Amino acid sequence: MPEFDFTRLRRTPDVEAPNLQAWDATDELLVGEALTAGIHGAEIAVIGDEYGAITLALTDAGMPGIRVHQDLVTGRRALARNAAALGITDGADAARRAASERAADEPDGLRVPTYTQGELDESLLTGIRLVLLQLPKSLAELDEIADAIARWADSDAVLIAGGRVKHMTLAQNEVLRRYFGEVQPQRAERKSRLVVARHLRRPDGPPPFPVSSRHSFPSETSTSARVPRAEQVSRAEVEASSESRAEVGRSADGLTLCAYGGAFAGDRIDIGTRVLLGVMSSWAAESVSSRSQARSLNDPGRTVIDLGCGTGALAAAYALAHPASRVIATDRSAAAVRSARATMAANGLGNVEVTLDDAGSAIADGTADLVLLNPPFHLGNAVDEAAGRRLIEAAARLTRPGGEVWTVFNSHLDHRRTLAREVGITEQIVRTSKFTVTQSIKR
Ligand SMILES: C[S@@+](CC[C@H](N)C(=O)[O-])C[C@H]1O[C@@H](n2cnc3c(N)ncnc32)[C@H](O)[C@@H]1O
């Protein structure tokens, strides 16, 4: 069988650059393990397959029926595009193909040349005997994935997890040991390493995620002083709080944040987010320098987009302070979207729309009177301005002429210039040692 040509894979619609590629040596090692494992494709789940390299190489090698979970919608779209370019069918067509191509000698239809995409849940893992995992960046995300495998995969399931050696830590093995009786790191190869975990232990308690914290705001109105404090709250308290929305939601001076494992900053408020929240709270107090600006920010009926919403801190804070506004929170990460939905429920914000999308691609141009933006500064594991630039371009597209984009970013990044070029006149509102908040008016 000819070797799979990984160089044909693309990252699009994610950022493409000469130093970034759509697969790595870990993908190749994981594919090699699966090809020799003697397990049928329908019993294999792939988690964290960034642009589809593992799924497509195995499907191409004649292993149909693989189930794949990718957190990022950009990865899902890249997988679909790569599959189409290779003539492989994606999940949307699976049932039709299964019905039409099922061979008489193969009643289970397992020869259907396709894969299916799913969420990190029971349907992804039931009946699975081999899980291939590209190790996630955060331990919380790994914890959630390992719990899901131990909870729902076959009792004899084996997990083969891998990553680049420079990003792997012993703490990852410790997380895996909570769920597996045997965790065996392998010898590194081409700067990647695999870890094999066997003898899963079924968790007996509820899933460890979402976690949640209540963040209260001190009463000072000075922008820099309004830093929310966090208090851990129990799951029962969060459930109770979402039921009694009037007490804990709109009327309170704080915010409950909920987070699944893969969400940015977990249930904490990121320090950059805090700085922008401080500025936003001064809008409500109408204490910003220009009164007309404060009035326009407080107008009812405004459409506000939290672009790259993470756990939804900015959208929830705005919606709590401006209940008559239409607020849309959108993120490309499924974990972020689930978290933001849980955050809205916990704060009694039934009217905030939360969508899984790449840079708000499904939202019409000029929809927003106001975009709130705390752009990403990483592409994978690398710090890169291109990730933020992509969302700034999207913010410019989504904002109506005369509308505003409020952005917080690391002060060393050159986003102010990008904002001025893409959106319009951009003014610095706050600058701390680490973070800058700007206001841009769409030309
Ligand atoms: C720095 S975090 C900010 C999260 C949240 N707004 C906050 O302030 O806590 C950036 C967020 O942007 C999201 N993101 C990155 N690229 C994106 C894209 N192309 N489309 C939508 N969201 C994206 C990430 O998943 C992440 O949740």
The ligand as an ORCA input file, in Angstrom:
! r2SCAN-3c Opt
* xyz 0 1
  C      -7.654     35.253     24.656
  S      -9.057     34.205     24.547
  C     -10.329     35.318     25.122
  C     -11.556     34.601     25.633
  C     -12.614     35.516     26.239
  N     -13.082     36.520     25.302
  C     -12.071     36.203     27.469
  O     -11.813     37.398     27.400
  O     -11.887     35.523     28.483
  C      -9.296     34.144     22.802
  C     -10.474     33.274     22.367
  O     -10.581     33.412     20.951
  C     -10.954     32.157     20.413
  N     -10.580     32.141     18.987
  C      -9.343     32.058     18.448
  N      -9.409     32.067     17.099
  C     -10.722     32.135     16.788
  C     -11.444     32.145     15.563
  N     -10.819     32.084     14.385
  N     -12.790     32.230     15.613
  C     -13.448     32.295     16.796
  N     -12.817     32.254     17.995
  C     -11.477     32.179     17.988
  C     -10.229     31.151     21.267
  O     -10.819     29.862     21.165
  C     -10.341     31.784     22.654
  O     -11.479     31.323     23.342
*
